[in-house]
Amino acid sequence: MSDGARIAQAFLLFQRGFQLSCATVINILLVDSDLGFTFWLGQLLDQAGYEAFPAKSIADAIQLLDQLKFQIDLLLLNPTLEGATSLASVLRQSQPHIRIVAVHDPDVYVDCSEMDASHPKTLSADDSARGEWLNFIRMFCRQTAAARRS
């Protein structure tokens, strides 16, 4: 490896470390009984640098929240789960900056009036599906960061 390539590599590592140390950690709670989707999206979010916490039920989500003892910035929630609306309401009251997204099957109508947005599930491993989810998540994370600052 040439000296120029080593310097460029060192600069990129420094820059990445600086960005990570300056970045605010975004905590995402993902609640869905579809374990395949939960695993896929949780892994995608982890790889993108977010702290993703999966739960397969509302009861598991509540237990996880009791153990974590820190704020959740983004709740990705299947609104068809029993108790989903109550969980969203409690989190919104206790953590006013939180953004809540209904994650649902594309062919099922869900009432998302209590949510900030909705997004259909996908299990597609192609780059466009991954990119679409990451862009969608980044938009909400920017809103969350802005809400934290104000």
C-alpha positions as CSV (number, residue, x, y, z in Angstrom):
1,M,0.0,0.0,0.0
2,S,1.4,3.4,-0.9
3,D,1.9,6.2,1.6
4,G,-0.9,8.2,0.0
5,A,-3.3,5.3,0.3
6,R,-2.3,4.8,4.0
7,I,-2.8,8.5,4.7
8,A,-6.2,8.4,3.0
9,Q,-7.2,5.3,4.9
10,A,-6.1,6.8,8.2
11,F,-8.0,10.0,7.4
12,L,-11.2,8.0,6.7
13,L,-10.9,6.1,9.9
14,F,-10.3,9.3,11.9
15,Q,-13.3,11.0,10.2
16,R,-15.5,8.0,10.8
17,G,-14.4,7.9,14.5
18,F,-15.1,11.6,14.8
19,Q,-18.5,11.3,13.3
20,L,-19.4,8.4,15.6
21,S,-18.1,10.2,18.7
22,C,-20.1,13.4,17.9
23,A,-23.3,11.6,16.8
24,T,-26.2,11.2,19.1
25,V,-27.2,7.6,19.5
26,I,-30.7,7.0,18.2
27,N,-32.6,4.2,20.0
28,I,-35.2,2.4,18.0
29,L,-37.7,0.0,19.5
30,L,-39.1,-2.4,16.9
31,V,-42.3,-4.2,18.0
32,D,-43.7,-6.8,15.7
33,S,-44.7,-10.5,16.0
34,D,-43.3,-11.2,12.6
35,L,-39.8,-12.5,13.7
36,G,-38.4,-12.6,10.2
37,F,-39.2,-9.0,9.5
38,T,-38.1,-7.9,13.0
39,F,-34.8,-9.7,12.6
40,W,-34.3,-8.3,9.0
41,L,-35.0,-4.7,10.0
42,G,-33.2,-4.9,13.3
43,Q,-30.1,-6.1,11.5
44,L,-30.4,-3.4,8.9
45,L,-30.7,-0.7,11.5
46,D,-27.8,-2.1,13.5
47,Q,-25.6,-2.1,10.4
48,A,-26.5,1.5,9.7
49,G,-25.3,2.6,13.2
50,Y,-28.6,2.8,15.1
51,E,-29.4,1.0,18.4
52,A,-32.2,-1.3,17.5
53,F,-34.1,-3.2,20.1
54,P,-36.5,-5.8,18.8
55,A,-39.6,-7.1,20.7
56,K,-42.1,-9.7,19.5
57,S,-45.0,-8.5,21.6
58,I,-46.2,-5.5,23.6
59,A,-45.4,-7.4,26.8
60,D,-41.9,-8.0,25.6
61,A,-41.6,-4.4,24.6
62,I,-42.7,-3.2,28.1
63,Q,-40.2,-5.6,29.8
64,L,-37.5,-4.4,27.5
65,L,-38.3,-0.7,28.3
66,D,-38.2,-1.5,32.0
67,Q,-34.7,-3.0,31.6
68,L,-33.3,-0.4,29.3
69,K,-34.0,2.7,31.5
70,F,-33.3,5.2,28.6
71,Q,-35.4,7.0,26.1
72,I,-36.6,5.6,22.8
73,D,-36.4,8.0,19.9
74,L,-38.3,6.0,17.3
75,L,-41.0,3.4,17.8
76,L,-41.6,1.1,14.9
77,L,-44.8,-0.6,15.9
78,N,-47.3,-3.1,14.3
79,P,-50.6,-1.4,15.2
80,T,-52.5,-4.7,14.9
81,L,-50.8,-6.1,18.1
82,E,-53.1,-6.1,21.1
83,G,-52.1,-3.1,23.3
84,A,-50.2,-1.3,20.5
85,T,-52.2,1.9,20.9
86,S,-51.8,2.0,24.6
87,L,-48.0,1.5,24.3
88,A,-47.8,4.3,21.8
89,S,-49.9,6.6,24.0
90,V,-47.8,5.9,27.2
91,L,-44.5,6.4,25.3
92,R,-45.7,9.6,23.7
93,Q,-46.7,11.0,27.2
94,S,-43.4,10.0,28.9
95,Q,-41.1,10.8,25.9
96,P,-42.7,13.7,24.0
97,H,-39.9,13.8,21.4
98,I,-40.6,10.2,20.3
99,R,-41.7,9.5,16.7
100,I,-44.0,6.6,16.2
101,V,-44.4,4.7,12.9
102,A,-47.0,2.1,12.1
103,V,-45.3,-0.9,10.4
104,H,-47.9,-3.1,8.7
105,D,-48.5,-5.7,6.1
106,P,-49.0,-4.0,2.7
107,D,-52.3,-5.7,2.0
108,V,-53.9,-4.8,5.4
109,Y,-55.6,-1.5,6.2
110,V,-54.6,-0.1,9.6
111,D,-55.8,3.0,11.4
112,C,-52.7,5.1,11.8
113,S,-54.3,8.2,13.2
114,E,-52.3,8.0,16.5
115,M,-49.0,7.5,14.6
116,D,-46.7,10.0,13.0
117,A,-46.5,7.9,9.8
118,S,-46.9,4.4,8.4
119,H,-44.7,2.2,6.3
120,P,-45.5,-1.2,4.8
121,K,-43.3,-4.2,5.7
122,T,-41.0,-5.8,3.3
123,L,-38.6,-8.7,3.5
124,S,-36.9,-7.9,0.3
125,A,-33.1,-8.1,0.6
126,D,-32.5,-6.0,-2.5
127,D,-30.6,-2.8,-2.2
128,S,-33.6,-0.6,-3.2
129,A,-35.7,-2.0,-0.3
130,R,-32.9,-1.6,2.1
131,G,-32.2,2.0,0.9
132,E,-35.9,2.9,1.1
133,W,-36.1,1.8,4.7
134,L,-32.9,3.5,5.7
135,N,-34.0,6.8,4.0
136,F,-37.3,6.6,5.8
137,I,-35.7,5.9,9.2
138,R,-33.1,8.7,8.6
139,M,-35.9,11.2,8.0
140,F,-37.5,10.4,11.4
141,C,-34.2,10.4,13.2
142,R,-33.5,13.9,11.9
143,Q,-36.9,15.0,13.2
144,T,-36.1,13.4,16.6
145,A,-32.7,15.1,16.8
146,A,-34.3,18.4,16.1
147,A,-37.0,17.8,18.7
148,R,-34.3,17.0,21.3
149,R,-32.5,20.2,20.6
150,S,-35.5,22.4,21.0
